[in-house]
């Protein structure tokens, strides 16, 4: 297994509303994000935050790349969890959107946080979650989660039946083929403007190359590499200051090695993208 998910914990899922009647409403510097950039969910939020230009509106606290509590959580988040849930069970994990006015957690649910950043705060950036594009954005999210991430994990699992691994690899390649066709004729995954779907896809591609690739054989990685428009798109986004500046390659590697229980395969030696070079520009 490439990188198992943290232990399941109760999820805080309040939302940011439109006005004061909602309880939680958008107000400058009322809220704070707590993120560990080695975590893909946190990386998506950090990229979205920067694309929207929210530095002055919504402060960010960066956490250690590898959780520092014995239970797999972050020591710095424990007071927030305890204030929000008496005798909170399980680790205090990131991401967290906290409310400075009450000292409690608003949400730990990354998809909700992303949509609230795009809809309730916006900032000076692009409209990353345009009206009418909700289903399309959700569809790319499912494709990334199931067609790419879950399939790559299964294809690199040594204890799985070879036929199941082959089927998972075929599903992964089919997902990449579809994205390749899209990006051969348009700049972003849903058209001519960036959306949350691009944030989702870019982080998924980063994880595919920096984490899941290590458990695939060289032939599989070679086939994954054979999508020139898709990987050119990934490189182009990495070169954007609001995107690539959050890419902590060392942190991702440290998090992966801290959680990984699988053996490295020949694909570990076949890097798809020189991410560091993209960031340097």
C-alpha positions, 0 to 999 in steps of 0.5 A: 500500500502506497500511503494509507489514510490517517486513522478515521476521526469524527469530521467537523463539517460546518460551512461558511454562509452568505451572511450573519444569519448563517453563524459562520460568515466570511469576515476578514481574518476571522478564520485560519487555515492549518495545513501540512503541505505534505498532505494532498488534501492540505496541498489542494487547499493551499493552492486554492488559497493562493490562486484566490489571493486570500493571504490578507483575508485568511491567514495560514498556519503551516504544520510539520510535514510529518504528524508529530503526535504519538497517535498520528496527529498534530500536537498544535491542533489538539487544543482546537480539537479539544475545544470543539469536541469534549474528550475528542477521540483519535488524532488531531489531523489537518486540514483544519479551518478554525474560527478565531472568534470562538477558538473552535473548528469550523471544518476538517472536510477538505472538499467543503473548505475548498468550495467555501474558499471559492464561493464565500471568499473569492479574493482577487483570483479567478472564479474557481467554482463557477455556477453551473460547473458543479457537476463537472468539477465533482466529476473530475474529483471522482475521476482523480480519486477513483480512476487515478489514485485508487487505481494506482494504489491497487496496481502497485499493491504486491499482495493483490492478485495479478489480474486485479493489479492489471485491471487497476492499471488499465483503469488508471491508463483509461483515466489518463487517456481521457484527460490527455484527449481533453488537454490536447485541445484546451488549456485547462481540464474544463475549458479555457479557465482554471477551476477547482478541477485543475487543483484536484487534478494537479495534486493528483498528478503530483501524488501519482509521480512522487508517491504511487510511482514508487510501487509500480514497475518500470513498464507501467510507469513508462505507459503512464508517462506516455501522455504528453499533453497531460504532463505538459499541463502538470508542468505548466501549472507547477511553474505558476507561483501560486501553485508550485510554491507550495510543492514540498517534495522533501516533505512529501517523501518524508510523509510517504516513507513515514506511512508506507508499508509497501516495497519499492518497485522498478518504477521508483527510478523512472521520474516522470516530471522534474518538479523542482525544475518546474518550480524554479522556472 
